[in-house]
Amino acid sequence: MPIATHPELNDAHAALKELSNSFANSRLLPGAAERDRSGEFPDDIYREAAGHGLVGLNIPERFGGGGLGLTESALVLEELARVDGSFALTVGASAGLAAGHILRAGTEEQAARWLPLLTGGELGAWALTEPGSGSDAAALRCRAERKGGSYTLNGSKMFISQGSLFSVMVLIARTGEGRGGISALAVEASDAGRESRPIPGKLGMRSMDTAEVVFEGCEIPAGRLLGGEGEGFSHVVDVLTEGRISVGAIALGLGQGALDAALDHSRSREAFGRSIERFTGIREQLADCAIALAAGRGLVYRAARYADSGKDAGVLAAKAKLFSSEAALRVCDRSIQIHGGYGYIDEYPAHRFWRDARLLTIGEGTSEILRGFISRSEFK
C-alpha cells in the first residue's frame, strides 16, 4: 500500500512512516482479515513491533521507549491502523494510555518497574469506564480503601482494552468523594481478587482484547498508588488529551485504508466497458474522501505538535479527534458504496474498516461530549 503524504514531515518522520508502513504491510496485512474473524490477538507480532521500536515512542529511552513525542506516535499509529485497526488501538491503549499515565503520575521507581514491560511488548490496560459511568467519568464507583499499608479494591470496570491480557493495569478508583476523591493505582496481573470477563460479539476491533474487570477484595500494596490520593482525575484529563490525538491518528489510518481499498476496486471493476474509476461520480467521491483525510491530518498533527511543545492541547485534541473520527467513518462508508455489493461481504476489507472506525466516535469522548467541551471552550 502507498504511504499517505504529509507535506510538513521532515526526513526523520518520513523514515519512521516508511518503517511503520513496511511493518504493517509485511506483518499485519497477511492475517488481518482472519484475526478479525477469530478475534485472536497477535501477541507475537506485537512483540515484534516493540522490538522494531514502534511501541512507546513517546516514552523516555531510559524506560525502553523511543524518547520522541506524540507526533511520532501518531505517525506510527496511522500506518498500523491503515492495515489493522485492532492492532493500532491496542498500541495506543497500552503504550499510550497506560504507559502515559504511569509516566505522568508515577515515581521514578514505579516507572522503572512497569514502563520497560510495556515498551518491551507486554500489554497494559487503562481502566476508567464502568458499567454505570462512561462519559461522566467523575461518577465512577469502583473503590480503593486504604487499610494500613495496602488498598482493598472493590467494584467493576467495563469495556477495558487488554482487560484480560494485561501485565499491569492503571485503575482509576474512588478513594474519597467528588472529583477530588479519585485516585489511580497500579494493578498487576498476578493480584488475587480480580476477575476479567472478555466481552464477545463486538461490532469491530474484534482482535483487540476487551473485557469487564471485576474486583472483589483485591488487596494491593499502598506503594501502587500513582501520584497522591485525589490527584487521579486531573491526570485522567491529561491522559485523555493525549489519547484523543492517538485516536484521531488511528481514525485517519482506517480512513486511508478504506480509501486505498476503494481506489483499487474502482480501477479493477468495470461497468459499461470501462473501469468505474473513470466515472465522474466515483472520482468526486474519491476526491471528497482525500480532502476529508487531509483536513483531519492537519488537525491531528497540529494538536500533536502543540502537545509536544508542552502546551495545553486539550481543545485542539478534542477538535482533532472529533473531526477525524467522523470524517473516517464517512470515508469508510463511501468505500463500501464504491465497492457496491462487494463492500458488504467478508471477502473484501471495506466493511472491516467501517466496523473498526465506528468505535472511534464513541471511545475517548463521544462526539456529543466533545462538541459540548469545544463549544464551552470556544464560546465562553
Contacts in CASP RR format, 6 or more apart in sequence:
PFRMAT RR
TARGET T0000
AUTHOR 0000-0000-0000
METHOD contacts of the structure
MODEL  1
MPIATHPELNDAHAALKELSNSFANSRLLPGAAERDRSGEFPDDIYREAA
GHGLVGLNIPERFGGGGLGLTESALVLEELARVDGSFALTVGASAGLAAG
HILRAGTEEQAARWLPLLTGGELGAWALTEPGSGSDAAALRCRAERKGGS
YTLNGSKMFISQGSLFSVMVLIARTGEGRGGISALAVEASDAGRESRPIP
GKLGMRSMDTAEVVFEGCEIPAGRLLGGEGEGFSHVVDVLTEGRISVGAI
ALGLGQGALDAALDHSRSREAFGRSIERFTGIREQLADCAIALAAGRGLV
YRAARYADSGKDAGVLAAKAKLFSSEAALRVCDRSIQIHGGYGYIDEYPA
HRFWRDARLLTIGEGTSEILRGFISRSEFK
1 21 0 8 1.000
1 24 0 8 1.000
1 25 0 8 1.000
1 29 0 8 1.000
1 82 0 8 1.000
1 83 0 8 1.000
1 257 0 8 1.000
1 260 0 8 1.000
2 260 0 8 1.000
3 17 0 8 1.000
3 18 0 8 1.000
3 21 0 8 1.000
3 79 0 8 1.000
4 78 0 8 1.000
4 82 0 8 1.000
4 252 0 8 1.000
4 253 0 8 1.000
4 256 0 8 1.000
4 293 0 8 1.000
4 297 0 8 1.000
6 13 0 8 1.000
6 17 0 8 1.000
6 75 0 8 1.000
6 297 0 8 1.000
6 301 0 8 1.000
8 301 0 8 1.000
9 17 0 8 1.000
9 75 0 8 1.000
13 71 0 8 1.000
13 72 0 8 1.000
13 75 0 8 1.000
16 72 0 8 1.000
16 75 0 8 1.000
16 76 0 8 1.000
17 75 0 8 1.000
17 76 0 8 1.000
17 79 0 8 1.000
19 52 0 8 1.000
19 54 0 8 1.000
20 54 0 8 1.000
20 75 0 8 1.000
20 76 0 8 1.000
20 79 0 8 1.000
20 80 0 8 1.000
21 79 0 8 1.000
21 82 0 8 1.000
23 48 0 8 1.000
23 49 0 8 1.000
23 52 0 8 1.000
23 54 0 8 1.000
23 79 0 8 1.000
23 80 0 8 1.000
24 79 0 8 1.000
24 80 0 8 1.000
24 82 0 8 1.000
24 83 0 8 1.000
24 84 0 8 1.000
25 83 0 8 1.000
27 45 0 8 1.000
27 48 0 8 1.000
27 49 0 8 1.000
28 42 0 8 1.000
28 45 0 8 1.000
28 80 0 8 1.000
28 83 0 8 1.000
28 84 0 8 1.000
28 87 0 8 1.000
29 83 0 8 1.000
29 84 0 8 1.000
31 42 0 8 1.000
32 83 0 8 1.000
32 84 0 8 1.000
32 87 0 8 1.000
32 349 0 8 1.000
32 352 0 8 1.000
33 346 0 8 1.000
33 349 0 8 1.000
33 352 0 8 1.000
35 41 0 8 1.000
35 42 0 8 1.000
35 84 0 8 1.000
35 86 0 8 1.000
35 206 0 8 1.000
35 207 0 8 1.000
36 86 0 8 1.000
36 204 0 8 1.000
36 206 0 8 1.000
36 207 0 8 1.000
36 352 0 8 1.000
37 206 0 8 1.000
37 346 0 8 1.000
38 207 0 8 1.000
39 206 0 8 1.000
39 207 0 8 1.000
40 207 0 8 1.000
41 86 0 8 1.000
41 90 0 8 1.000
41 165 0 8 1.000
41 207 0 8 1.000
41 208 0 8 1.000
41 209 0 8 1.000
42 87 0 8 1.000
42 207 0 8 1.000
43 165 0 8 1.000
45 87 0 8 1.000
46 55 0 8 1.000
46 87 0 8 1.000
46 90 0 8 1.000
46 91 0 8 1.000
46 121 0 8 1.000
46 123 0 8 1.000
47 120 0 8 1.000
47 121 0 8 1.000
49 55 0 8 1.000
49 80 0 8 1.000
49 87 0 8 1.000
49 91 0 8 1.000
49 121 0 8 1.000
50 119 0 8 1.000
50 120 0 8 1.000
50 121 0 8 1.000
51 120 0 8 1.000
51 121 0 8 1.000
53 65 0 8 1.000
53 66 0 8 1.000
54 76 0 8 1.000
54 80 0 8 1.000
54 91 0 8 1.000
55 65 0 8 1.000
55 91 0 8 1.000
55 94 0 8 1.000
55 95 0 8 1.000
55 118 0 8 1.000
55 119 0 8 1.000
55 120 0 8 1.000
55 121 0 8 1.000
56 64 0 8 1.000
56 65 0 8 1.000
56 66 0 8 1.000
56 73 0 8 1.000
56 91 0 8 1.000
56 95 0 8 1.000
56 96 0 8 1.000
56 99 0 8 1.000
56 118 0 8 1.000
56 119 0 8 1.000
57 65 0 8 1.000
57 66 0 8 1.000
57 67 0 8 1.000
57 68 0 8 1.000
57 69 0 8 1.000
57 72 0 8 1.000
57 73 0 8 1.000
57 76 0 8 1.000
57 95 0 8 1.000
58 65 0 8 1.000
58 66 0 8 1.000
58 67 0 8 1.000
58 68 0 8 1.000
58 69 0 8 1.000
58 70 0 8 1.000
58 72 0 8 1.000
58 73 0 8 1.000
58 96 0 8 1.000
58 100 0 8 1.000
59 65 0 8 1.000
59 66 0 8 1.000
59 67 0 8 1.000
59 95 0 8 1.000
59 99 0 8 1.000
59 100 0 8 1.000
59 103 0 8 1.000
59 115 0 8 1.000
59 118 0 8 1.000
59 119 0 8 1.000
60 66 0 8 1.000
60 67 0 8 1.000
60 103 0 8 1.000
61 67 0 8 1.000
63 103 0 8 1.000
63 111 0 8 1.000
63 112 0 8 1.000
63 115 0 8 1.000
63 116 0 8 1.000
63 119 0 8 1.000
64 115 0 8 1.000
64 116 0 8 1.000
64 119 0 8 1.000
64 120 0 8 1.000
65 115 0 8 1.000
65 119 0 8 1.000
66 72 0 8 1.000
66 119 0 8 1.000
69 304 0 8 1.000
69 308 0 8 1.000
70 242 0 8 1.000
70 245 0 8 1.000
70 246 0 8 1.000
70 304 0 8 1.000
70 307 0 8 1.000
70 308 0 8 1.000
71 301 0 8 1.000
71 304 0 8 1.000
71 305 0 8 1.000
71 308 0 8 1.000
73 92 0 8 1.000
73 95 0 8 1.000
73 96 0 8 1.000
73 246 0 8 1.000
73 249 0 8 1.000
73 304 0 8 1.000
74 245 0 8 1.000
74 246 0 8 1.000
74 248 0 8 1.000
74 249 0 8 1.000
74 300 0 8 1.000
74 301 0 8 1.000
74 304 0 8 1.000
75 249 0 8 1.000
76 91 0 8 1.000
77 88 0 8 1.000
77 91 0 8 1.000
77 92 0 8 1.000
77 246 0 8 1.000
77 249 0 8 1.000
77 250 0 8 1.000
77 253 0 8 1.000
78 88 0 8 1.000
78 249 0 8 1.000
78 250 0 8 1.000
78 252 0 8 1.000
78 253 0 8 1.000
78 256 0 8 1.000
79 253 0 8 1.000
80 87 0 8 1.000
80 88 0 8 1.000
80 91 0 8 1.000
80 250 0 8 1.000
81 87 0 8 1.000
81 88 0 8 1.000
81 89 0 8 1.000
81 249 0 8 1.000
81 250 0 8 1.000
81 251 0 8 1.000
81 252 0 8 1.000
81 253 0 8 1.000
81 254 0 8 1.000
81 356 0 8 1.000
82 253 0 8 1.000
82 254 0 8 1.000
82 255 0 8 1.000
82 256 0 8 1.000
82 257 0 8 1.000
82 260 0 8 1.000
83 257 0 8 1.000
84 207 0 8 1.000
85 205 0 8 1.000
85 208 0 8 1.000
85 250 0 8 1.000
85 253 0 8 1.000
85 254 0 8 1.000
85 356 0 8 1.000
86 204 0 8 1.000
86 205 0 8 1.000
86 206 0 8 1.000
86 207 0 8 1.000
86 208 0 8 1.000
86 356 0 8 1.000
87 207 0 8 1.000
87 208 0 8 1.000
88 250 0 8 1.000
88 253 0 8 1.000
89 161 0 8 1.000
89 205 0 8 1.000
89 208 0 8 1.000
89 247 0 8 1.000
89 250 0 8 1.000
89 359 0 8 1.000
90 123 0 8 1.000
90 161 0 8 1.000
90 162 0 8 1.000
90 208 0 8 1.000
90 209 0 8 1.000
92 243 0 8 1.000
92 246 0 8 1.000
92 250 0 8 1.000
93 124 0 8 1.000
93 125 0 8 1.000
93 126 0 8 1.000
93 161 0 8 1.000
93 162 0 8 1.000
93 208 0 8 1.000
94 118 0 8 1.000
94 123 0 8 1.000
94 124 0 8 1.000
94 125 0 8 1.000
94 161 0 8 1.000
94 162 0 8 1.000
94 166 0 8 1.000
95 118 0 8 1.000
95 119 0 8 1.000
96 242 0 8 1.000
96 243 0 8 1.000
96 246 0 8 1.000
97 126 0 8 1.000
97 170 0 8 1.000
97 239 0 8 1.000
97 242 0 8 1.000
97 243 0 8 1.000
98 118 0 8 1.000
98 124 0 8 1.000
98 125 0 8 1.000
98 126 0 8 1.000
98 162 0 8 1.000
98 166 0 8 1.000
98 168 0 8 1.000
98 169 0 8 1.000
98 170 0 8 1.000
99 114 0 8 1.000
99 115 0 8 1.000
99 118 0 8 1.000
99 119 0 8 1.000
99 124 0 8 1.000
100 239 0 8 1.000
100 242 0 8 1.000
101 126 0 8 1.000
101 170 0 8 1.000
101 184 0 8 1.000
101 226 0 8 1.000
101 235 0 8 1.000
101 236 0 8 1.000
101 239 0 8 1.000
102 110 0 8 1.000
102 111 0 8 1.000
102 114 0 8 1.000
102 115 0 8 1.000
102 118 0 8 1.000
102 168 0 8 1.000
102 170 0 8 1.000
102 186 0 8 1.000
102 226 0 8 1.000
103 111 0 8 1.000
103 115 0 8 1.000
104 235 0 8 1.000
104 238 0 8 1.000
104 239 0 8 1.000
105 184 0 8 1.000
105 226 0 8 1.000
105 227 0 8 1.000
105 228 0 8 1.000
105 231 0 8 1.000
105 232 0 8 1.000
105 235 0 8 1.000
106 226 0 8 1.000
106 227 0 8 1.000
107 227 0 8 1.000
110 186 0 8 1.000
110 223 0 8 1.000
110 224 0 8 1.000
110 226 0 8 1.000
114 168 0 8 1.000
114 186 0 8 1.000
117 167 0 8 1.000
117 168 0 8 1.000
118 124 0 8 1.000
118 167 0 8 1.000
118 168 0 8 1.000
122 167 0 8 1.000
122 168 0 8 1.000
123 162 0 8 1.000
123 165 0 8 1.000
123 166 0 8 1.000
123 167 0 8 1.000
123 209 0 8 1.000
124 162 0 8 1.000
124 166 0 8 1.000
124 167 0 8 1.000
124 168 0 8 1.000
124 169 0 8 1.000
124 170 0 8 1.000
125 160 0 8 1.000
125 161 0 8 1.000
125 162 0 8 1.000
125 163 0 8 1.000
125 166 0 8 1.000
125 168 0 8 1.000
125 169 0 8 1.000
125 170 0 8 1.000
125 213 0 8 1.000
126 160 0 8 1.000
126 161 0 8 1.000
126 169 0 8 1.000
126 170 0 8 1.000
126 172 0 8 1.000
126 239 0 8 1.000
127 157 0 8 1.000
127 160 0 8 1.000
127 163 0 8 1.000
127 169 0 8 1.000
127 170 0 8 1.000
127 171 0 8 1.000
127 172 0 8 1.000
127 187 0 8 1.000
127 213 0 8 1.000
128 134 0 8 1.000
128 137 0 8 1.000
128 140 0 8 1.000
128 157 0 8 1.000
128 172 0 8 1.000
128 236 0 8 1.000
129 137 0 8 1.000
129 157 0 8 1.000
129 158 0 8 1.000
129 159 0 8 1.000
129 160 0 8 1.000
130 140 0 8 1.000
130 141 0 8 1.000
130 142 0 8 1.000
130 155 0 8 1.000
130 156 0 8 1.000
130 157 0 8 1.000
130 158 0 8 1.000
131 156 0 8 1.000
131 158 0 8 1.000
131 212 0 8 1.000
132 139 0 8 1.000
132 141 0 8 1.000
132 158 0 8 1.000
133 139 0 8 1.000
133 140 0 8 1.000
133 141 0 8 1.000
135 365 0 8 1.000
135 366 0 8 1.000
135 368 0 8 1.000
135 369 0 8 1.000
137 172 0 8 1.000
137 233 0 8 1.000
137 236 0 8 1.000
138 178 0 8 1.000
138 179 0 8 1.000
138 182 0 8 1.000
138 233 0 8 1.000
140 172 0 8 1.000
140 173 0 8 1.000
140 174 0 8 1.000
140 182 0 8 1.000
141 155 0 8 1.000
141 174 0 8 1.000
142 153 0 8 1.000
142 154 0 8 1.000
142 155 0 8 1.000
142 156 0 8 1.000
142 157 0 8 1.000
142 171 0 8 1.000
142 172 0 8 1.000
142 173 0 8 1.000
142 174 0 8 1.000
142 215 0 8 1.000
143 153 0 8 1.000
143 154 0 8 1.000
143 155 0 8 1.000
143 173 0 8 1.000
143 174 0 8 1.000
143 175 0 8 1.000
144 151 0 8 1.000
144 152 0 8 1.000
144 153 0 8 1.000
144 171 0 8 1.000
144 173 0 8 1.000
144 174 0 8 1.000
144 175 0 8 1.000
144 183 0 8 1.000
144 185 0 8 1.000
145 151 0 8 1.000
145 152 0 8 1.000
145 154 0 8 1.000
145 175 0 8 1.000
146 175 0 8 1.000
146 222 0 8 1.000
146 229 0 8 1.000
148 222 0 8 1.000
149 221 0 8 1.000
149 222 0 8 1.000
150 219 0 8 1.000
150 220 0 8 1.000
150 221 0 8 1.000
150 222 0 8 1.000
151 175 0 8 1.000
151 185 0 8 1.000
151 219 0 8 1.000
151 220 0 8 1.000
151 221 0 8 1.000
151 222 0 8 1.000
151 224 0 8 1.000
151 225 0 8 1.000
152 217 0 8 1.000
152 218 0 8 1.000
152 219 0 8 1.000
153 171 0 8 1.000
153 173 0 8 1.000
153 185 0 8 1.000
153 187 0 8 1.000
153 193 0 8 1.000
153 194 0 8 1.000
153 215 0 8 1.000
153 217 0 8 1.000
153 218 0 8 1.000
153 219 0 8 1.000
153 220 0 8 1.000
154 215 0 8 1.000
154 216 0 8 1.000
154 217 0 8 1.000
154 218 0 8 1.000
155 214 0 8 1.000
155 215 0 8 1.000
155 216 0 8 1.000
156 212 0 8 1.000
156 213 0 8 1.000
156 214 0 8 1.000
156 215 0 8 1.000
157 171 0 8 1.000
157 212 0 8 1.000
157 213 0 8 1.000
158 212 0 8 1.000
159 199 0 8 1.000
159 210 0 8 1.000
159 212 0 8 1.000
160 169 0 8 1.000
160 210 0 8 1.000
160 211 0 8 1.000
160 212 0 8 1.000
160 213 0 8 1.000
161 208 0 8 1.000
161 209 0 8 1.000
161 210 0 8 1.000
162 169 0 8 1.000
162 208 0 8 1.000
162 209 0 8 1.000
163 169 0 8 1.000
163 196 0 8 1.000
163 209 0 8 1.000
163 210 0 8 1.000
163 211 0 8 1.000
163 213 0 8 1.000
164 196 0 8 1.000
164 197 0 8 1.000
164 198 0 8 1.000
164 209 0 8 1.000
164 211 0 8 1.000
164 213 0 8 1.000
165 209 0 8 1.000
166 189 0 8 1.000
167 188 0 8 1.000
167 189 0 8 1.000
168 186 0 8 1.000
168 187 0 8 1.000
168 188 0 8 1.000
168 189 0 8 1.000
169 186 0 8 1.000
169 187 0 8 1.000
169 188 0 8 1.000
169 189 0 8 1.000
169 213 0 8 1.000
170 184 0 8 1.000
170 185 0 8 1.000
170 186 0 8 1.000
170 187 0 8 1.000
170 226 0 8 1.000
171 184 0 8 1.000
171 185 0 8 1.000
171 186 0 8 1.000
171 187 0 8 1.000
171 215 0 8 1.000
172 182 0 8 1.000
172 183 0 8 1.000
172 184 0 8 1.000
172 232 0 8 1.000
172 236 0 8 1.000
173 182 0 8 1.000
173 183 0 8 1.000
173 184 0 8 1.000
173 185 0 8 1.000
174 181 0 8 1.000
174 182 0 8 1.000
174 183 0 8 1.000
175 181 0 8 1.000
175 182 0 8 1.000
175 183 0 8 1.000
175 229 0 8 1.000
175 230 0 8 1.000
176 182 0 8 1.000
176 229 0 8 1.000
176 230 0 8 1.000
179 233 0 8 1.000
180 230 0 8 1.000
180 233 0 8 1.000
181 229 0 8 1.000
181 230 0 8 1.000
181 233 0 8 1.000
182 230 0 8 1.000
182 232 0 8 1.000
182 233 0 8 1.000
182 236 0 8 1.000
183 225 0 8 1.000
183 226 0 8 1.000
183 227 0 8 1.000
183 228 0 8 1.000
183 229 0 8 1.000
183 230 0 8 1.000
183 231 0 8 1.000
183 232 0 8 1.000
184 225 0 8 1.000
184 226 0 8 1.000
184 227 0 8 1.000
184 231 0 8 1.000
184 232 0 8 1.000
184 235 0 8 1.000
184 236 0 8 1.000
185 220 0 8 1.000
185 224 0 8 1.000
185 225 0 8 1.000
185 226 0 8 1.000
186 220 0 8 1.000
186 224 0 8 1.000
186 226 0 8 1.000
187 194 0 8 1.000
187 218 0 8 1.000
187 220 0 8 1.000
187 224 0 8 1.000
188 220 0 8 1.000
191 218 0 8 1.000
191 219 0 8 1.000
191 220 0 8 1.000
192 218 0 8 1.000
192 219 0 8 1.000
193 215 0 8 1.000
193 216 0 8 1.000
193 217 0 8 1.000
193 218 0 8 1.000
193 219 0 8 1.000
194 213 0 8 1.000
194 214 0 8 1.000
194 215 0 8 1.000
194 218 0 8 1.000
195 213 0 8 1.000
195 214 0 8 1.000
195 216 0 8 1.000
196 211 0 8 1.000
196 212 0 8 1.000
196 213 0 8 1.000
196 214 0 8 1.000
197 211 0 8 1.000
197 212 0 8 1.000
197 213 0 8 1.000
197 214 0 8 1.000
198 209 0 8 1.000
198 210 0 8 1.000
198 211 0 8 1.000
199 210 0 8 1.000
199 211 0 8 1.000
199 212 0 8 1.000
202 210 0 8 1.000
203 355 0 8 1.000
203 358 0 8 1.000
203 359 0 8 1.000
204 352 0 8 1.000
204 355 0 8 1.000
204 356 0 8 1.000
204 358 0 8 1.000
204 359 0 8 1.000
205 355 0 8 1.000
205 356 0 8 1.000
205 359 0 8 1.000
206 355 0 8 1.000
226 232 0 8 1.000
226 235 0 8 1.000
227 235 0 8 1.000
240 364 0 8 1.000
240 365 0 8 1.000
241 307 0 8 1.000
241 312 0 8 1.000
241 313 0 8 1.000
241 314 0 8 1.000
241 317 0 8 1.000
242 307 0 8 1.000
242 317 0 8 1.000
243 317 0 8 1.000
243 321 0 8 1.000
243 364 0 8 1.000
244 303 0 8 1.000
244 314 0 8 1.000
244 317 0 8 1.000
244 318 0 8 1.000
244 320 0 8 1.000
244 321 0 8 1.000
244 364 0 8 1.000
244 365 0 8 1.000
244 370 0 8 1.000
245 300 0 8 1.000
245 303 0 8 1.000
245 304 0 8 1.000
245 307 0 8 1.000
245 313 0 8 1.000
245 317 0 8 1.000
245 320 0 8 1.000
245 321 0 8 1.000
247 321 0 8 1.000
247 324 0 8 1.000
247 325 0 8 1.000
247 360 0 8 1.000
247 363 0 8 1.000
247 364 0 8 1.000
248 296 0 8 1.000
248 300 0 8 1.000
248 320 0 8 1.000
248 321 0 8 1.000
248 324 0 8 1.000
248 325 0 8 1.000
248 360 0 8 1.000
249 300 0 8 1.000
249 304 0 8 1.000
249 324 0 8 1.000
250 360 0 8 1.000
251 321 0 8 1.000
251 324 0 8 1.000
251 325 0 8 1.000
251 327 0 8 1.000
251 328 0 8 1.000
251 329 0 8 1.000
251 357 0 8 1.000
251 360 0 8 1.000
252 293 0 8 1.000
252 296 0 8 1.000
252 297 0 8 1.000
252 300 0 8 1.000
252 324 0 8 1.000
252 328 0 8 1.000
253 328 0 8 1.000
254 328 0 8 1.000
254 332 0 8 1.000
254 353 0 8 1.000
254 356 0 8 1.000
254 357 0 8 1.000
254 360 0 8 1.000
255 289 0 8 1.000
255 293 0 8 1.000
255 327 0 8 1.000
255 328 0 8 1.000
255 331 0 8 1.000
255 332 0 8 1.000
255 335 0 8 1.000
255 353 0 8 1.000
255 357 0 8 1.000
256 293 0 8 1.000
257 349 0 8 1.000
257 353 0 8 1.000
258 289 0 8 1.000
258 328 0 8 1.000
258 331 0 8 1.000
258 332 0 8 1.000
258 334 0 8 1.000
258 335 0 8 1.000
258 349 0 8 1.000
258 350 0 8 1.000
258 353 0 8 1.000
258 354 0 8 1.000
258 357 0 8 1.000
259 286 0 8 1.000
259 289 0 8 1.000
259 290 0 8 1.000
259 293 0 8 1.000
259 331 0 8 1.000
259 335 0 8 1.000
261 335 0 8 1.000
261 339 0 8 1.000
261 348 0 8 1.000
261 349 0 8 1.000
261 350 0 8 1.000
261 353 0 8 1.000
262 285 0 8 1.000
262 286 0 8 1.000
262 289 0 8 1.000
262 334 0 8 1.000
262 335 0 8 1.000
262 338 0 8 1.000
262 339 0 8 1.000
262 350 0 8 1.000
263 277 0 8 1.000
263 286 0 8 1.000
265 338 0 8 1.000
265 339 0 8 1.000
265 342 0 8 1.000
265 348 0 8 1.000
265 350 0 8 1.000
266 275 0 8 1.000
266 276 0 8 1.000
266 277 0 8 1.000
266 282 0 8 1.000
266 286 0 8 1.000
266 338 0 8 1.000
267 275 0 8 1.000
267 277 0 8 1.000
268 275 0 8 1.000
269 275 0 8 1.000
269 276 0 8 1.000
269 342 0 8 1.000
270 276 0 8 1.000
271 279 0 8 1.000
276 282 0 8 1.000
276 338 0 8 1.000
277 283 0 8 1.000
277 286 0 8 1.000
282 338 0 8 1.000
285 334 0 8 1.000
285 337 0 8 1.000
285 338 0 8 1.000
286 338 0 8 1.000
288 334 0 8 1.000
289 330 0 8 1.000
289 331 0 8 1.000
289 334 0 8 1.000
289 335 0 8 1.000
292 327 0 8 1.000
292 330 0 8 1.000
292 331 0 8 1.000
293 327 0 8 1.000
293 328 0 8 1.000
293 331 0 8 1.000
295 323 0 8 1.000
295 327 0 8 1.000
296 320 0 8 1.000
296 323 0 8 1.000
296 324 0 8 1.000
296 327 0 8 1.000
298 320 0 8 1.000
299 316 0 8 1.000
299 319 0 8 1.000
299 320 0 8 1.000
299 323 0 8 1.000
299 324 0 8 1.000
300 320 0 8 1.000
300 324 0 8 1.000
302 316 0 8 1.000
302 320 0 8 1.000
303 313 0 8 1.000
303 314 0 8 1.000
303 316 0 8 1.000
303 317 0 8 1.000
303 319 0 8 1.000
303 320 0 8 1.000
304 313 0 8 1.000
306 313 0 8 1.000
306 316 0 8 1.000
307 313 0 8 1.000
307 316 0 8 1.000
307 317 0 8 1.000
315 373 0 8 1.000
315 374 0 8 1.000
315 377 0 8 1.000
315 378 0 8 1.000
318 370 0 8 1.000
318 373 0 8 1.000
318 374 0 8 1.000
318 377 0 8 1.000
319 370 0 8 1.000
319 374 0 8 1.000
321 360 0 8 1.000
321 364 0 8 1.000
321 365 0 8 1.000
321 370 0 8 1.000
322 367 0 8 1.000
322 370 0 8 1.000
322 371 0 8 1.000
322 374 0 8 1.000
325 357 0 8 1.000
325 360 0 8 1.000
325 361 0 8 1.000
325 367 0 8 1.000
326 361 0 8 1.000
326 367 0 8 1.000
328 357 0 8 1.000
328 360 0 8 1.000
329 354 0 8 1.000
329 357 0 8 1.000
329 358 0 8 1.000
329 360 0 8 1.000
329 361 0 8 1.000
332 350 0 8 1.000
332 353 0 8 1.000
332 354 0 8 1.000
332 357 0 8 1.000
333 354 0 8 1.000
335 343 0 8 1.000
335 350 0 8 1.000
335 353 0 8 1.000
335 354 0 8 1.000
336 343 0 8 1.000
336 344 0 8 1.000
336 350 0 8 1.000
336 351 0 8 1.000
336 354 0 8 1.000
339 348 0 8 1.000
339 350 0 8 1.000
342 348 0 8 1.000
342 350 0 8 1.000
343 350 0 8 1.000
343 351 0 8 1.000
344 351 0 8 1.000
345 351 0 8 1.000
361 367 0 8 1.000
END
